[in-house]
Amino acid sequence: MKKSIFSVSQVNAYIKKLFIDDYVINDIWIKGEVSNCKIHSSGHIYFTLKDNNSAISCVVFKSYRDFVECDLRDGVDITARGYVSVYERAGTFQLYVQQVKSDGMGNLYKKFQLLKEELQKKGYFNSDFKKKIPRYPRKVGIVTSDTGAAIRDMINVSKRRNPYIGLILYPSLVQGNGAAENIVRGIRYLDKMDDVDVIIIGRGGGSIEDLWAFNEEIVAKTIFEAKTPIISAVGHETDYTISDFASDLRAPTPSAAAELAIPAFDEIDIILDKYEYKLTNNIKRKIELCVKTIALNKMKLDYNSPSMRLLKERQYLSEIEDRLDRSMKEINKKYKNDVNLLEHKLNVLSPINNLEKGYSYIQNNNGKVNSISDVNIGETLLIQLSDGNIEAKVENTKSGKWGYDE
């Protein structure tokens, strides 16, 4: 008898029908701890529901998100209601969740919260102890798996942004037994290198179990004690680990960490051009200031030089001479005016002027004759007129007014 041969699609469709026909799993409540929770850009939520022995993939479609009564995140215990069916394209079965109720925190999440609170009290997350990420590192140290997507992404970012910055990889386990100790050795190894300016620790996304190595206290303690600034880039943007809180800077992804640690060469070139322009202008301004200062000092020196002082003294002497000459002329003019005035007064009062008016001047041997009592009969008198002198002899005197009596 010839056996039937089925296609993959036929088998998956048959299995899906079996699931649909099973009333037990068509409406079922399942209790477990959320792990590897992701929110897709479409609005659907994907996560794993697990217990100590098993796990099942789950999906909450966007249309059922209003029936989620708690915050879905890794480490939370929930009770989910839905139906189990086959995703034919991948050949996997999963729980299609239609309702979610919270049952509290899972064991790992409780452990995470307790350790976080303990380390916070110790000051491991204190911003005062955070080291500044260097703007222009010489070399970047990386602690991650040498086969994972994280290191490939960081190398690609480095080549694109700045191929001249060196990368030093310390290959490390990033999950499972011994991963935390391996990460610690990598940090300490790179921290001892003098030319490593910043260290990136990280890995790609995963469940809370996958990322747990970065939640160990020994990793947080090593990050806190390192002298080199450390960027933590563990998982995806929604994933948070103890390393993220203890590090000097948290990056949402390994690629983002490389973007933060490695400056773009083009940006550096632009910055250097700006500094060159600024430096050139500063030098020009300083030169111009020096030239002005020298010119001002030369002007002061010339102004205070012996020749300049002599010239100023000569100018001052010349001004004094001019002032003295003007003063002498003014004084001379004043004296001339005074002399002319006196001369005028003298002319007005001069006896000679009176003689020209018809008056005469009479004198005897004793001097001027002012009265008849000053002369004697028979005495000779000298009579001065304007045009000459007359000698006369006194024959008689007579008292009276001017003129002759009839």
C-alpha positions as a printed NumPy array, in Angstrom:
array([[  0.   ,   0.   ,   0.   ],
       [  1.428,   3.329,  -1.086],
       [  1.761,   5.909,   1.698],
       [  0.43 ,   9.445,   1.184],
       [  2.95 ,  12.293,   0.981],
       [  1.916,  15.638,   2.485],
       [  3.298,  19.093,   2.001],
       [  4.515,  21.164,   4.949],
       [  1.49 ,  23.423,   4.593],
       [ -0.866,  20.463,   4.683],
       [  0.72 ,  19.118,   7.843],
       [  0.606,  22.468,   9.595],
       [ -3.016,  22.972,   8.535],
       [ -3.915,  19.512,   9.855],
       [ -2.221,  20.163,  13.196],
       [ -3.971,  23.525,  13.463],
       [ -7.32 ,  21.772,  12.923],
       [ -6.492,  19.394,  15.756],
       [ -5.85 ,  22.366,  18.021],
       [ -9.11 ,  24.008,  16.958],
       [-11.099,  20.844,  17.606],
       [ -9.642,  20.451,  21.122],
       [-12.091,  22.318,  23.379],
       [ -9.625,  22.256,  26.342],
       [ -7.157,  24.597,  24.693],
       [ -9.739,  26.698,  22.878],
       [-10.464,  28.678,  26.05 ],
       [ -7.774,  28.188,  28.647],
       [ -6.186,  30.059,  31.574],
       [ -2.396,  29.682,  31.925],
       [ -0.312,  30.957,  34.834],
       [  3.39 ,  31.829,  34.534],
       [  6.157,  34.432,  34.527],
       [  6.573,  36.883,  31.634],
       [  9.892,  36.769,  29.82 ],
       [ 11.352,  38.271,  26.644],
       [  8.479,  40.75 ,  26.342],
       [  8.477,  42.862,  23.145],
       [  6.022,  45.464,  21.856],
       [  5.956,  45.493,  18.049],
       [  5.549,  48.701,  16.037],
       [  2.194,  47.309,  14.888],
       [  0.958,  47.45 ,  18.486],
       [  0.998,  43.665,  19.053],
       [  2.751,  42.33 ,  22.176],
       [  4.94 ,  39.228,  21.993],
       [  6.307,  37.456,  25.082],
       [  7.13 ,  34.091,  26.609],
       [  5.181,  32.666,  29.537],
       [  7.3  ,  30.269,  31.615],
       [  7.519,  28.304,  34.797],
       [ 10.428,  26.37 ,  36.264],
       [ 10.23 ,  23.606,  33.653],
       [  8.632,  24.894,  30.452],
       [  7.762,  27.92 ,  28.358],
       [  5.155,  28.833,  25.764],
       [  5.169,  31.666,  23.216],
       [  2.355,  34.18 ,  23.551],
       [  0.918,  37.029,  21.512],
       [ -1.54 ,  39.786,  22.422],
       [ -2.994,  41.379,  19.318],
       [ -3.535,  45.124,  19.384],
       [ -7.327,  44.685,  19.465],
       [ -7.056,  42.839,  22.816],
       [ -4.657,  45.222,  24.579],
       [ -7.546,  46.882,  26.42 ],
       [ -8.097,  43.54 ,  28.212],
       [ -4.568,  43.528,  29.627],
       [ -5.075,  44.523,  33.264],
       [ -1.403,  44.948,  34.205],
       [  1.9  ,  46.257,  32.893],
       [  3.395,  43.459,  30.825],
       [  7.151,  43.301,  31.383],
       [  9.827,  40.726,  32.063],
       [  9.653,  39.135,  35.51 ],
       [  5.937,  39.741,  36.137],
       [  3.731,  36.801,  37.157],
       [  0.429,  36.773,  35.252],
       [ -2.571,  34.626,  34.485],
       [ -3.408,  34.729,  30.775],
       [ -6.645,  33.613,  29.127],
       [ -6.834,  32.688,  25.466],
       [ -6.573,  29.823,  23.022],
       [ -3.654,  27.726,  21.789],
       [ -3.23 ,  27.445,  18.037],
       [ -0.637,  26.9  ,  15.339],
       [  1.099,  29.687,  13.443],
       [  1.161,  27.841,  10.135],
       [  3.846,  29.899,   8.411],
       [  6.453,  29.026,  11.066],
       [  4.992,  25.717,  12.178],
       [  4.933,  26.792,  15.805],
       [  2.16 ,  26.84 ,  18.334],
       [  1.475,  29.718,  20.702],
       [ -1.08 ,  31.121,  23.087],
       [ -3.247,  33.796,  21.536],
       [ -3.955,  35.91 ,  24.632],
       [ -7.334,  37.615,  25.007],
       [ -7.153,  38.633,  28.679],
       [ -4.364,  39.164,  31.241],
       [ -4.454,  39.45 ,  35.044],
       [ -1.487,  40.195,  37.29 ],
       [ -0.271,  37.645,  39.861],
       [  2.602,  39.81 ,  41.129],
       [  6.32 ,  39.744,  40.417],
       [  8.211,  36.682,  39.271],
       [ 11.207,  35.319,  41.149],
       [ 13.829,  36.813,  38.84 ],
       [ 12.13 ,  40.19 ,  38.789],
       [ 11.921,  40.168,  42.599],
       [ 15.629,  39.361,  42.741],
       [ 16.309,  42.186,  40.263],
       [ 14.351,  44.724,  42.333],
       [ 15.98 ,  43.689,  45.628],
       [ 19.496,  43.929,  44.167],
       [ 18.7  ,  47.259,  42.533],
       [ 17.519,  48.713,  45.854],
       [ 20.561,  47.332,  47.686],
       [ 23.073,  48.747,  45.195],
       [ 21.253,  52.057,  45.1  ],
       [ 21.688,  52.358,  48.872],
       [ 25.415,  51.641,  48.445],
       [ 25.65 ,  54.571,  46.027],
       [ 26.475,  52.54 ,  42.912],
       [ 23.936,  54.517,  40.871],
       [ 24.756,  57.945,  42.321],
       [ 25.164,  60.522,  39.528],
       [ 27.962,  62.221,  41.504],
       [ 30.203,  59.23 ,  40.749],
       [ 29.411,  59.075,  37.03 ],
       [ 32.446,  59.649,  34.811],
       [ 32.22 ,  61.852,  31.75 ],
       [ 32.33 ,  60.067,  28.405],
       [ 35.323,  61.455,  26.431],
       [ 34.349,  63.424,  23.362],
       [ 37.323,  62.329,  21.252],
       [ 38.551,  58.875,  22.363],
       [ 41.712,  57.334,  20.953],
       [ 40.547,  53.736,  21.375],
       [ 37.259,  52.137,  22.415],
       [ 37.246,  48.898,  24.397],
       [ 34.351,  46.466,  23.886],
       [ 33.268,  43.552,  26.094],
       [ 30.786,  41.33 ,  24.243],
       [ 30.515,  38.108,  22.299],
       [ 32.807,  37.924,  19.281],
       [ 30.152,  36.042,  17.29 ],
       [ 27.014,  38.017,  18.084],
       [ 25.213,  40.675,  16.087],
       [ 26.177,  43.309,  18.667],
       [ 29.879,  43.375,  17.751],
       [ 29.086,  43.399,  14.021],
       [ 26.735,  46.339,  14.493],
       [ 29.325,  48.283,  16.518],
       [ 32.078,  47.612,  13.965],
       [ 29.81 ,  48.811,  11.144],
       [ 28.947,  51.988,  13.054],
       [ 32.636,  52.611,  13.784],
       [ 33.637,  52.188,  10.124],
       [ 30.88 ,  54.514,   9.016],
       [ 31.467,  57.235,  11.602],
       [ 35.224,  57.218,  12.096],
       [ 37.492,  54.412,  10.828],
       [ 40.525,  56.053,  12.469],
       [ 39.423,  55.222,  16.03 ],
       [ 40.712,  51.844,  17.192],
       [ 38.441,  49.139,  18.619],
       [ 39.767,  46.596,  21.138],
       [ 37.475,  43.602,  21.648],
       [ 37.578,  41.401,  24.718],
       [ 35.538,  38.329,  23.655],
       [ 33.202,  37.345,  26.45 ],
       [ 30.284,  35.123,  27.264],
       [ 27.158,  37.243,  27.562],
       [ 24.716,  34.672,  28.957],
       [ 24.744,  31.427,  30.875],
       [ 27.1  ,  30.047,  33.496],
       [ 30.325,  32.018,  33.931],
       [ 29.129,  34.955,  31.801],
       [ 29.173,  37.486,  34.655],
       [ 32.718,  36.489,  35.691],
       [ 33.824,  36.67 ,  32.053],
       [ 32.385,  40.189,  31.691],
       [ 34.182,  41.277,  34.884],
       [ 37.538,  40.003,  33.555],
       [ 36.977,  41.871,  30.303],
       [ 36.23 ,  45.166,  32.058],
       [ 39.284,  44.857,  34.311],
       [ 41.546,  43.931,  31.382],
       [ 40.51 ,  46.943,  29.291],
       [ 40.486,  49.254,  32.328],
       [ 44.235,  48.624,  32.797],
       [ 45.063,  49.777,  29.251],
       [ 46.259,  53.391,  29.207],
       [ 45.115,  54.132,  25.661],
       [ 41.527,  52.869,  26.084],
       [ 39.431,  55.953,  26.798],
       [ 35.955,  54.393,  27.023],
       [ 34.557,  50.858,  27.385],
       [ 31.309,  49.471,  25.94 ],
       [ 29.734,  46.392,  27.529],
       [ 26.657,  44.866,  25.984],
       [ 24.816,  42.354,  23.88 ],
       [ 21.694,  42.036,  21.777],
       [ 18.189,  41.543,  23.068],
       [ 16.806,  38.552,  24.906],
       [ 14.701,  37.405,  27.806],
       [ 15.378,  38.414,  31.393],
       [ 17.184,  35.077,  31.779],
       [ 19.357,  35.783,  28.733],
       [ 20.337,  39.202,  30.072],
       [ 20.823,  38.105,  33.682],
       [ 24.641,  38.167,  33.592],
       [ 24.386,  41.969,  33.395],
       [ 22.21 ,  41.939,  36.541],
       [ 24.863,  40.339,  38.748],
       [ 26.331,  42.354,  41.62 ],
       [ 29.948,  41.552,  40.682],
       [ 29.429,  43.197,  37.282],
       [ 27.876,  46.315,  38.831],
       [ 30.7  ,  46.522,  41.416],
       [ 33.38 ,  46.225,  38.716],
       [ 31.702,  48.947,  36.629],
       [ 31.519,  51.227,  39.67 ],
       [ 35.204,  50.695,  40.578],
       [ 36.585,  51.106,  37.032],
       [ 38.575,  54.269,  36.314],
       [ 37.594,  54.193,  32.621],
       [ 34.12 ,  55.515,  31.655],
       [ 31.748,  52.666,  30.751],
       [ 28.726,  52.634,  28.44 ],
       [ 26.178,  49.871,  29.025],
       [ 24.257,  48.662,  25.957],
       [ 22.31 ,  45.568,  26.899],
       [ 19.374,  44.313,  24.85 ],
       [ 16.825,  46.576,  23.24 ],
       [ 15.555,  50.031,  24.168],
       [ 12.912,  48.617,  26.533],
       [ 15.375,  46.338,  28.356],
       [ 16.931,  47.62 ,  31.586],
       [ 19.629,  45.84 ,  33.591],
       [ 21.614,  46.586,  36.752],
       [ 24.592,  47.374,  34.492],
       [ 22.59 ,  50.166,  32.874],
       [ 22.103,  51.864,  36.238],
       [ 25.707,  51.341,  37.415],
       [ 27.378,  52.464,  34.179],
       [ 28.38 ,  56.03 ,  33.381],
       [ 26.005,  56.103,  30.397],
       [ 23.216,  53.827,  29.227],
       [ 22.653,  53.235,  25.505],
       [ 19.43 ,  51.614,  24.263],
       [ 21.295,  49.295,  21.865],
       [ 24.907,  48.33 ,  21.035],
       [ 24.68 ,  50.342,  17.806],
       [ 23.552,  53.384,  19.778],
       [ 26.476,  52.87 ,  22.177],
       [ 28.906,  53.006,  19.267],
       [ 27.189,  56.171,  18.026],
       [ 27.645,  57.752,  21.472],
       [ 31.255,  56.642,  21.947],
       [ 32.638,  57.279,  18.464],
       [ 32.492,  60.839,  17.101],
       [ 31.807,  61.176,  13.38 ],
       [ 34.916,  62.118,  11.426],
       [ 32.962,  64.664,   9.356],
       [ 31.755,  66.332,  12.548],
       [ 35.315,  66.464,  13.878],
       [ 36.443,  68.   ,  10.591],
       [ 33.724,  70.671,  10.862],
       [ 34.653,  71.353,  14.482],
       [ 38.334,  71.658,  13.554],
       [ 37.42 ,  74.128,  10.801],
       [ 35.449,  76.162,  13.343],
       [ 38.356,  76.084,  15.79 ],
       [ 40.754,  77.071,  12.998],
       [ 38.508,  79.996,  12.025],
       [ 38.112,  81.034,  15.656],
       [ 41.845,  80.69 ,  16.353],
       [ 42.743,  82.647,  13.208],
       [ 40.368,  85.459,  14.16 ],
       [ 41.706,  85.517,  17.714],
       [ 45.286,  85.738,  16.426],
       [ 44.31 ,  88.514,  13.996],
       [ 42.596,  90.446,  16.783],
       [ 45.613,  90.019,  19.052],
       [ 47.955,  91.179,  16.268],
       [ 45.734,  94.202,  15.553],
       [ 45.636,  94.992,  19.27 ],
       [ 49.434,  94.682,  19.494],
       [ 49.875,  96.963,  16.456],
       [ 47.536,  99.559,  17.995],
       [ 49.323,  99.284,  21.344],
       [ 52.721,  99.714,  19.695],
       [ 51.472, 102.717,  17.694],
       [ 49.992, 104.263,  20.842],
       [ 53.201, 103.685,  22.802],
       [ 55.246, 105.14 ,  19.929],
       [ 52.962, 108.166,  19.913],
       [ 53.441, 108.551,  23.667],
       [ 57.195, 108.084,  23.271],
       [ 57.361, 110.635,  20.478],
       [ 55.231, 113.032,  22.469],
       [ 57.527, 112.739,  25.499],
       [ 60.838, 112.66 ,  23.568],
       [ 63.483, 115.429,  24.222],
       [ 63.047, 116.871,  20.739],
       [ 59.263, 117.   ,  21.191],
       [ 59.647, 118.534,  24.635],
       [ 62.096, 121.098,  23.207],
       [ 59.651, 121.867,  20.41 ],
       [ 56.852, 122.332,  22.952],
       [ 59.101, 124.616,  25.038],
       [ 59.952, 126.636,  21.931],
       [ 56.288, 126.917,  21.086],
       [ 55.588, 127.981,  24.65 ],
       [ 58.434, 130.553,  24.526],
       [ 57.13 , 131.861,  21.205],
       [ 53.677, 132.236,  22.735],
       [ 55.212, 134.096,  25.707],
       [ 57.11 , 136.399,  23.326],
       [ 53.926, 137.101,  21.387],
       [ 52.048, 137.81 ,  24.592],
       [ 54.892, 140.055,  25.85 ],
       [ 55.012, 141.934,  22.54 ],
       [ 51.241, 142.437,  22.626],
       [ 51.45 , 143.571,  26.239],
       [ 54.281, 146.026,  25.479],
       [ 52.373, 147.454,  22.549],
       [ 49.256, 147.832,  24.66 ],
       [ 51.276, 149.524,  27.456],
       [ 53.055, 151.802,  24.959],
       [ 49.747, 152.713,  23.384],
       [ 48.296, 153.475,  26.801],
       [ 51.25 , 155.667,  27.757],
       [ 51.065, 157.508,  24.428],
       [ 47.399, 158.176,  25.04 ],
       [ 48.214, 159.409,  28.535],
       [ 51.005, 161.691,  27.198],
       [ 48.723, 163.078,  24.511],
       [ 46.079, 163.731,  27.111],
       [ 48.573, 165.492,  29.397],
       [ 49.957, 167.413,  26.454],
       [ 46.478, 168.528,  25.587],
       [ 45.835, 169.578,  29.163],
       [ 49.211, 171.366,  29.257],
       [ 48.442, 173.217,  26.065],
       [ 45.098, 174.205,  27.455],
       [ 46.712, 175.563,  30.618],
       [ 49.872, 176.987,  28.957],
       [ 50.459, 180.828,  29.444],
       [ 51.754, 180.998,  25.892],
       [ 48.322, 180.112,  24.592],
       [ 46.923, 182.984,  26.662],
       [ 49.499, 185.38 ,  25.177],
       [ 48.253, 184.49 ,  21.708],
       [ 44.796, 185.462,  22.867],
       [ 46.027, 189.002,  23.602],
       [ 47.143, 188.549,  27.14 ],
       [ 50.649, 189.52 ,  28.375],
       [ 53.025, 188.357,  31.027],
       [ 54.565, 191.005,  33.301],
       [ 57.517, 190.489,  35.57 ],
       [ 60.048, 192.608,  37.448],
       [ 63.314, 191.75 ,  39.004],
       [ 61.482, 189.87 ,  41.753],
       [ 59.51 , 187.724,  39.4  ],
       [ 55.9  , 187.647,  38.263],
       [ 53.808, 190.736,  38.869],
       [ 50.327, 189.859,  40.103],
       [ 49.336, 193.169,  41.77 ],
       [ 50.158, 196.91 ,  41.645],
       [ 51.609, 196.434,  45.034],
       [ 54.347, 194.322,  43.495],
       [ 55.819, 197.304,  41.547],
       [ 57.384, 200.602,  42.427],
       [ 57.248, 203.937,  40.598],
       [ 60.206, 204.265,  38.3  ],
       [ 60.795, 200.502,  38.253],
       [ 61.447, 198.89 ,  34.893],
       [ 59.103, 196.006,  33.977],
       [ 59.411, 193.321,  31.319],
       [ 56.188, 192.759,  29.419],
       [ 56.078, 189.484,  27.418],
       [ 53.706, 189.295,  24.473],
       [ 53.063, 186.491,  22.034],
       [ 55.45 , 187.913,  19.46 ],
       [ 58.099, 189.541,  21.714],
       [ 58.984, 191.563,  24.826],
       [ 58.456, 195.201,  25.895],
       [ 60.482, 197.013,  28.517],
       [ 58.398, 199.647,  30.286],
       [ 59.019, 202.058,  33.136],
       [ 56.399, 202.532,  35.841],
       [ 55.327, 206.118,  36.046],
       [ 52.161, 205.671,  37.984],
       [ 49.879, 202.991,  39.524],
       [ 46.173, 203.104,  39.936],
       [ 43.817, 200.708,  41.597],
       [ 40.708, 199.668,  39.746],
       [ 39.087, 197.291,  37.202],
       [ 40.259, 196.385,  33.735],
       [ 40.676, 199.051,  31.116],
       [ 41.167, 202.842,  31.226],
       [ 38.957, 205.279,  33.111],
       [ 37.703, 208.223,  31.09 ]])
